Amino acid sequence: MIFFLGPEVPHEKMPRMIDPCIIADKDESRKWWCFCKIKQTGVSMAWSRDLKTWHFDGRVDGGENARVIAQNDEYILFHSPENGVGVKRSRDLHSWRDEGVLTLGQHDWQWAQGRLTAGYGFDARTIPGVGRCVMVFHCERDKDSFTHDASIGIAWSGDLKPWHWPGEAAGIRPR
């Protein structure tokens, strides 16, 4: 168990936390960051040097399904606003700039008219045969069809801007 709020906060006093993501610090070796959604408080973060003792270190406005990629001298946060995949960037994990919301080709996809959300970005540029960042996400045909009629989509990017999806270059619009 991760004592996300620090070792002094007992398990029974911890709030509900969902959608964890853990990454290595981009500047400091042997330092790890964990991001999660604490209901109604945005995306929260904590760090550790031993993966046992954690230190809460603040929050940033954002939705569920937070995922973070370290790229060059920045961190890129993907999260789920009401619709789309929200993107924020930071050099220090405290000052974030909002890069907007990705909806990709949603307006042309019947299977995604209700909602596109839960984007998970993965930096696979160093993996032979892939050579790009990959994002998976889920969509709903109807906003009220939460328990059924959902699909999973995929997109990719050479540099995390812009994003492309199957058939886009050929003018094929998935239906």
Contacts in CASP RR format, 6 or more apart in sequence:
PFRMAT RR
TARGET T0000
AUTHOR 0000-0000-0000
METHOD contacts of the structure
MODEL  1
MIFFLGPEVPHEKMPRMIDPCIIADKDESRKWWCFCKIKQTGVSMAWSRD
LKTWHFDGRVDGGENARVIAQNDEYILFHSPENGVGVKRSRDLHSWRDEG
VLTLGQHDWQWAQGRLTAGYGFDARTIPGVGRCVMVFHCERDKDSFTHDA
SIGIAWSGDLKPWHWPGEAAGIRPR
1 11 0 8 1.000
2 20 0 8 1.000
2 34 0 8 1.000
2 46 0 8 1.000
2 54 0 8 1.000
3 9 0 8 1.000
3 11 0 8 1.000
3 14 0 8 1.000
3 53 0 8 1.000
3 54 0 8 1.000
4 14 0 8 1.000
4 17 0 8 1.000
4 34 0 8 1.000
4 36 0 8 1.000
4 44 0 8 1.000
4 46 0 8 1.000
4 54 0 8 1.000
4 56 0 8 1.000
5 14 0 8 1.000
5 46 0 8 1.000
5 54 0 8 1.000
5 56 0 8 1.000
6 46 0 8 1.000
6 53 0 8 1.000
6 54 0 8 1.000
6 55 0 8 1.000
6 56 0 8 1.000
7 53 0 8 1.000
7 54 0 8 1.000
15 38 0 8 1.000
15 39 0 8 1.000
15 41 0 8 1.000
16 38 0 8 1.000
16 39 0 8 1.000
17 36 0 8 1.000
17 37 0 8 1.000
17 38 0 8 1.000
17 44 0 8 1.000
18 36 0 8 1.000
18 37 0 8 1.000
18 39 0 8 1.000
18 64 0 8 1.000
19 36 0 8 1.000
19 37 0 8 1.000
19 64 0 8 1.000
19 65 0 8 1.000
19 66 0 8 1.000
20 34 0 8 1.000
20 35 0 8 1.000
20 36 0 8 1.000
21 34 0 8 1.000
21 35 0 8 1.000
21 36 0 8 1.000
21 66 0 8 1.000
21 67 0 8 1.000
21 68 0 8 1.000
22 32 0 8 1.000
22 33 0 8 1.000
22 34 0 8 1.000
22 35 0 8 1.000
23 32 0 8 1.000
23 33 0 8 1.000
23 35 0 8 1.000
23 68 0 8 1.000
23 69 0 8 1.000
23 70 0 8 1.000
24 31 0 8 1.000
24 32 0 8 1.000
24 33 0 8 1.000
24 70 0 8 1.000
25 31 0 8 1.000
25 32 0 8 1.000
25 33 0 8 1.000
25 47 0 8 1.000
25 70 0 8 1.000
26 70 0 8 1.000
26 73 0 8 1.000
26 74 0 8 1.000
26 75 0 8 1.000
30 49 0 8 1.000
31 47 0 8 1.000
31 48 0 8 1.000
31 49 0 8 1.000
32 47 0 8 1.000
32 48 0 8 1.000
32 49 0 8 1.000
32 51 0 8 1.000
33 45 0 8 1.000
33 46 0 8 1.000
33 47 0 8 1.000
33 68 0 8 1.000
33 93 0 8 1.000
34 45 0 8 1.000
34 46 0 8 1.000
34 47 0 8 1.000
34 48 0 8 1.000
34 54 0 8 1.000
35 43 0 8 1.000
35 44 0 8 1.000
35 45 0 8 1.000
35 66 0 8 1.000
35 67 0 8 1.000
35 68 0 8 1.000
35 77 0 8 1.000
36 43 0 8 1.000
36 44 0 8 1.000
36 66 0 8 1.000
37 43 0 8 1.000
37 44 0 8 1.000
37 63 0 8 1.000
37 64 0 8 1.000
37 65 0 8 1.000
37 66 0 8 1.000
38 44 0 8 1.000
38 59 0 8 1.000
41 59 0 8 1.000
42 59 0 8 1.000
42 60 0 8 1.000
42 61 0 8 1.000
42 62 0 8 1.000
42 63 0 8 1.000
43 59 0 8 1.000
43 60 0 8 1.000
43 61 0 8 1.000
43 62 0 8 1.000
43 63 0 8 1.000
43 66 0 8 1.000
43 77 0 8 1.000
43 79 0 8 1.000
44 56 0 8 1.000
44 58 0 8 1.000
44 59 0 8 1.000
45 56 0 8 1.000
45 57 0 8 1.000
45 58 0 8 1.000
45 59 0 8 1.000
45 60 0 8 1.000
45 93 0 8 1.000
46 54 0 8 1.000
46 55 0 8 1.000
46 56 0 8 1.000
46 57 0 8 1.000
47 54 0 8 1.000
47 55 0 8 1.000
47 57 0 8 1.000
48 54 0 8 1.000
48 55 0 8 1.000
57 93 0 8 1.000
58 94 0 8 1.000
60 77 0 8 1.000
60 88 0 8 1.000
60 90 0 8 1.000
60 96 0 8 1.000
62 77 0 8 1.000
62 79 0 8 1.000
62 81 0 8 1.000
62 86 0 8 1.000
62 88 0 8 1.000
63 79 0 8 1.000
63 80 0 8 1.000
63 81 0 8 1.000
63 86 0 8 1.000
64 79 0 8 1.000
64 80 0 8 1.000
64 118 0 8 1.000
65 78 0 8 1.000
65 79 0 8 1.000
65 80 0 8 1.000
65 117 0 8 1.000
65 118 0 8 1.000
65 119 0 8 1.000
65 120 0 8 1.000
66 77 0 8 1.000
66 78 0 8 1.000
66 79 0 8 1.000
67 77 0 8 1.000
67 78 0 8 1.000
67 79 0 8 1.000
67 119 0 8 1.000
67 120 0 8 1.000
67 121 0 8 1.000
68 75 0 8 1.000
68 76 0 8 1.000
68 77 0 8 1.000
68 78 0 8 1.000
69 75 0 8 1.000
69 76 0 8 1.000
69 78 0 8 1.000
69 121 0 8 1.000
69 122 0 8 1.000
69 123 0 8 1.000
69 133 0 8 1.000
69 160 0 8 1.000
70 76 0 8 1.000
71 123 0 8 1.000
71 160 0 8 1.000
73 91 0 8 1.000
74 89 0 8 1.000
74 90 0 8 1.000
74 91 0 8 1.000
75 89 0 8 1.000
75 90 0 8 1.000
75 91 0 8 1.000
75 93 0 8 1.000
76 87 0 8 1.000
76 88 0 8 1.000
76 89 0 8 1.000
76 160 0 8 1.000
77 87 0 8 1.000
77 88 0 8 1.000
77 89 0 8 1.000
77 90 0 8 1.000
77 96 0 8 1.000
78 85 0 8 1.000
78 86 0 8 1.000
78 87 0 8 1.000
78 119 0 8 1.000
78 120 0 8 1.000
78 121 0 8 1.000
78 135 0 8 1.000
79 85 0 8 1.000
79 86 0 8 1.000
79 88 0 8 1.000
80 86 0 8 1.000
80 117 0 8 1.000
80 118 0 8 1.000
80 119 0 8 1.000
81 101 0 8 1.000
82 115 0 8 1.000
83 101 0 8 1.000
83 103 0 8 1.000
83 106 0 8 1.000
83 114 0 8 1.000
83 115 0 8 1.000
83 116 0 8 1.000
83 117 0 8 1.000
84 101 0 8 1.000
84 102 0 8 1.000
84 103 0 8 1.000
84 106 0 8 1.000
84 115 0 8 1.000
84 116 0 8 1.000
84 117 0 8 1.000
84 119 0 8 1.000
84 137 0 8 1.000
85 101 0 8 1.000
85 102 0 8 1.000
85 103 0 8 1.000
85 104 0 8 1.000
85 116 0 8 1.000
85 117 0 8 1.000
85 118 0 8 1.000
85 119 0 8 1.000
85 135 0 8 1.000
85 137 0 8 1.000
86 99 0 8 1.000
86 100 0 8 1.000
86 101 0 8 1.000
86 102 0 8 1.000
87 98 0 8 1.000
87 99 0 8 1.000
87 100 0 8 1.000
87 101 0 8 1.000
87 102 0 8 1.000
88 96 0 8 1.000
88 97 0 8 1.000
88 98 0 8 1.000
88 99 0 8 1.000
89 96 0 8 1.000
89 97 0 8 1.000
89 99 0 8 1.000
90 96 0 8 1.000
90 97 0 8 1.000
102 163 0 8 1.000
103 116 0 8 1.000
104 116 0 8 1.000
104 137 0 8 1.000
104 155 0 8 1.000
104 163 0 8 1.000
104 165 0 8 1.000
105 112 0 8 1.000
105 165 0 8 1.000
105 168 0 8 1.000
106 112 0 8 1.000
106 113 0 8 1.000
106 116 0 8 1.000
106 139 0 8 1.000
108 173 0 8 1.000
108 174 0 8 1.000
109 139 0 8 1.000
109 173 0 8 1.000
109 174 0 8 1.000
109 175 0 8 1.000
110 141 0 8 1.000
110 175 0 8 1.000
111 139 0 8 1.000
111 141 0 8 1.000
111 151 0 8 1.000
111 174 0 8 1.000
111 175 0 8 1.000
112 139 0 8 1.000
112 140 0 8 1.000
112 141 0 8 1.000
112 151 0 8 1.000
113 141 0 8 1.000
113 142 0 8 1.000
114 139 0 8 1.000
114 140 0 8 1.000
114 141 0 8 1.000
114 142 0 8 1.000
114 143 0 8 1.000
114 145 0 8 1.000
115 139 0 8 1.000
115 140 0 8 1.000
115 143 0 8 1.000
116 137 0 8 1.000
116 138 0 8 1.000
116 139 0 8 1.000
117 137 0 8 1.000
117 138 0 8 1.000
117 139 0 8 1.000
118 137 0 8 1.000
118 138 0 8 1.000
119 135 0 8 1.000
119 136 0 8 1.000
119 137 0 8 1.000
119 138 0 8 1.000
120 135 0 8 1.000
120 136 0 8 1.000
120 137 0 8 1.000
121 133 0 8 1.000
121 134 0 8 1.000
121 135 0 8 1.000
121 136 0 8 1.000
122 133 0 8 1.000
122 134 0 8 1.000
122 135 0 8 1.000
122 136 0 8 1.000
123 133 0 8 1.000
124 130 0 8 1.000
124 131 0 8 1.000
124 132 0 8 1.000
124 133 0 8 1.000
124 134 0 8 1.000
125 131 0 8 1.000
125 132 0 8 1.000
125 133 0 8 1.000
125 158 0 8 1.000
131 158 0 8 1.000
132 156 0 8 1.000
132 157 0 8 1.000
132 158 0 8 1.000
133 156 0 8 1.000
133 157 0 8 1.000
133 158 0 8 1.000
133 159 0 8 1.000
133 160 0 8 1.000
134 154 0 8 1.000
134 155 0 8 1.000
134 156 0 8 1.000
135 154 0 8 1.000
135 155 0 8 1.000
135 156 0 8 1.000
135 157 0 8 1.000
135 163 0 8 1.000
136 152 0 8 1.000
136 153 0 8 1.000
136 154 0 8 1.000
137 152 0 8 1.000
137 153 0 8 1.000
137 154 0 8 1.000
137 155 0 8 1.000
138 150 0 8 1.000
138 151 0 8 1.000
138 152 0 8 1.000
138 153 0 8 1.000
139 150 0 8 1.000
139 151 0 8 1.000
139 152 0 8 1.000
139 153 0 8 1.000
140 146 0 8 1.000
140 149 0 8 1.000
140 150 0 8 1.000
140 151 0 8 1.000
141 149 0 8 1.000
141 150 0 8 1.000
141 151 0 8 1.000
142 149 0 8 1.000
153 165 0 8 1.000
154 165 0 8 1.000
154 166 0 8 1.000
155 163 0 8 1.000
155 164 0 8 1.000
155 165 0 8 1.000
156 163 0 8 1.000
156 164 0 8 1.000
156 165 0 8 1.000
157 163 0 8 1.000
157 164 0 8 1.000
165 174 0 8 1.000
166 172 0 8 1.000
166 174 0 8 1.000
167 173 0 8 1.000
167 174 0 8 1.000
END
